[in-house]
């Protein structure tokens, strides 16, 4: 499986740089956030609203706990990261690898082949497992009993 192909110009690789910078930005923010002790709701520190699935159904959506998972992982709590969301560390590892591959490709003037058949199949499997896990969690949950409704803001520390 080839991961890279030669490209005539770095101009065609601007998306690689943007993807790496996006990863870098989320990583820096994740390091600066304080993981929610409840296992979800860390995103409210960024001024984002609580999850509608929890507000309406008192059940977690497929993505509930991902921000907390990534934040715990970036703060060195690997076990807590998996506890917050089973796919959190796995998705962050994939995100990190793709960002580093994009940076490498940009520096070497090679396009990262993220659109290959193998990568598409891998993405389809991960998405299917992620959604299946989310549906299972939604129906297996007895309800969310502790969720931060008003977190201190990342932008306005109190």
C-alpha positions as CSV (number, residue, x, y, z in Angstrom):
1,X,0.0,0.0,0.0
2,X,1.5,3.3,-1.1
3,X,1.0,6.2,1.2
4,X,2.5,9.0,-0.9
5,X,2.9,10.0,-4.5
6,X,5.2,12.6,-6.1
7,X,3.6,16.0,-6.9
8,X,5.0,18.8,-9.0
9,X,4.5,21.6,-6.6
10,X,3.9,22.4,-2.9
11,X,1.0,24.7,-4.0
12,X,-1.1,21.6,-4.6
13,X,-0.4,20.6,-1.0
14,X,-1.9,23.5,0.8
15,X,-4.6,21.2,2.2
16,X,-1.9,19.2,3.9
17,X,-0.7,22.2,5.8
18,X,-4.3,23.2,6.8
19,X,-5.0,19.7,8.1
20,X,-1.8,19.7,10.1
21,X,-2.6,23.2,11.6
22,X,-6.1,22.1,12.4
23,X,-4.7,19.1,14.3
24,X,-2.1,21.3,16.0
25,X,-4.8,23.8,17.1
26,X,-7.1,21.1,18.5
27,X,-4.2,19.5,20.3
28,X,-3.1,22.8,21.9
29,X,-6.7,23.5,23.0
30,X,-7.0,19.9,24.3
31,X,-3.9,20.4,26.5
32,X,-5.3,23.6,27.9
33,X,-8.8,22.3,28.8
34,X,-9.6,20.7,32.1
35,X,-11.3,17.3,31.5
36,X,-14.8,17.0,33.0
37,X,-14.8,14.6,35.9
38,X,-18.2,13.3,34.7
39,X,-16.6,11.8,31.5
40,X,-18.4,14.2,29.2
41,X,-19.2,17.9,28.8
42,X,-15.6,19.2,28.6
43,X,-16.6,21.0,25.3
44,X,-18.8,23.4,27.3
45,X,-15.6,25.1,28.5
46,X,-15.3,26.4,24.9
47,X,-18.7,28.1,25.1
48,X,-20.4,25.3,23.2
49,X,-23.9,24.2,24.3
50,X,-24.5,20.9,26.1
51,X,-25.3,17.9,23.9
52,X,-28.9,17.9,22.6
53,X,-29.1,14.2,23.0
54,X,-28.5,14.4,26.7
55,X,-30.9,17.4,27.1
56,X,-33.7,15.8,25.2
57,X,-33.3,12.0,25.8
58,X,-31.0,11.9,28.8
59,X,-28.8,9.6,26.7
60,X,-25.4,10.1,25.2
61,X,-25.0,10.6,21.4
62,X,-22.2,8.8,19.6
63,X,-19.8,11.7,20.1
64,X,-20.5,12.3,23.8
65,X,-17.3,12.1,25.7
66,X,-14.9,12.6,22.8
67,X,-13.6,16.0,23.9
68,X,-13.2,14.7,27.4
69,X,-11.4,11.6,26.1
70,X,-9.0,13.6,24.0
71,X,-8.4,16.1,26.8
72,X,-7.6,13.3,29.2
73,X,-5.3,11.6,26.7
74,X,-3.4,14.8,26.1
75,X,-3.1,15.3,29.8
76,X,-1.6,11.8,30.2
77,X,-4.6,9.9,31.5
78,X,-4.9,7.0,29.0
79,X,-7.2,4.9,31.0
80,X,-9.5,7.8,31.7
81,X,-9.5,8.6,28.0
82,X,-10.8,5.2,27.1
83,X,-13.3,5.4,30.0
84,X,-14.7,8.7,28.6
85,X,-15.1,7.3,25.1
86,X,-13.8,4.0,23.8
87,X,-13.0,5.4,20.4
88,X,-11.5,8.7,21.7
89,X,-7.8,7.6,21.8
90,X,-8.2,5.5,18.6
91,X,-9.6,8.5,16.7
92,X,-7.0,10.9,18.1
93,X,-4.2,8.5,17.1
94,X,-5.6,8.3,13.5
95,X,-6.0,12.1,13.5
96,X,-2.4,12.5,14.7
97,X,-1.0,10.0,12.1
98,X,-2.9,11.7,9.3
99,X,-1.7,15.2,10.4
100,X,1.9,14.0,10.6
101,X,1.7,12.2,7.2
102,X,0.4,15.5,5.8
103,X,3.2,17.5,7.3
104,X,5.8,14.9,6.0
105,X,4.2,15.0,2.6
106,X,4.3,18.8,2.4
107,X,7.9,18.9,3.5
108,X,8.9,16.2,1.0
109,X,6.6,17.6,-1.8
110,X,4.6,14.3,-1.8
111,X,0.8,14.0,-1.7
112,X,-0.5,11.8,1.2
113,X,-2.9,9.3,-0.5
114,X,-5.8,9.6,1.9
115,X,-8.2,8.8,-0.9
116,X,-6.9,5.3,-1.7
117,X,-9.2,2.2,-1.7
118,X,-7.5,1.0,1.5
119,X,-7.9,4.2,3.3
120,X,-11.5,4.5,2.2
121,X,-12.2,1.0,3.5
122,X,-10.5,1.7,6.8
123,X,-12.5,4.9,7.2
124,X,-15.8,3.0,6.4
125,X,-14.9,0.3,9.0
126,X,-14.1,2.9,11.7
127,X,-17.2,5.0,11.0
128,X,-19.4,1.8,11.1
129,X,-17.9,0.7,14.4
130,X,-18.1,4.3,15.8
131,X,-21.8,4.6,15.0
132,X,-22.6,1.1,16.2
133,X,-20.9,1.8,19.5
134,X,-22.8,5.1,19.7
135,X,-26.2,3.4,19.1
136,X,-25.3,0.7,21.6
137,X,-24.3,3.3,24.2
138,X,-27.5,5.3,23.6
139,X,-29.8,2.3,24.2
140,X,-27.7,0.6,26.9
141,X,-27.4,3.8,29.0
142,X,-29.6,4.1,32.0
143,X,-29.4,7.9,31.6
144,X,-26.8,10.5,32.3
145,X,-26.9,11.4,35.9
146,X,-24.2,14.0,36.1
147,X,-23.5,16.4,33.3
148,X,-22.0,19.9,33.6
149,X,-24.7,22.3,32.6
150,X,-22.7,25.4,33.2
151,X,-18.9,25.0,32.9
152,X,-16.4,27.7,33.4
153,X,-15.4,29.0,30.1
154,X,-12.1,28.3,28.5
155,X,-12.1,31.9,27.2
156,X,-13.1,33.5,30.4
157,X,-11.5,31.8,33.3
158,X,-13.1,32.5,36.7
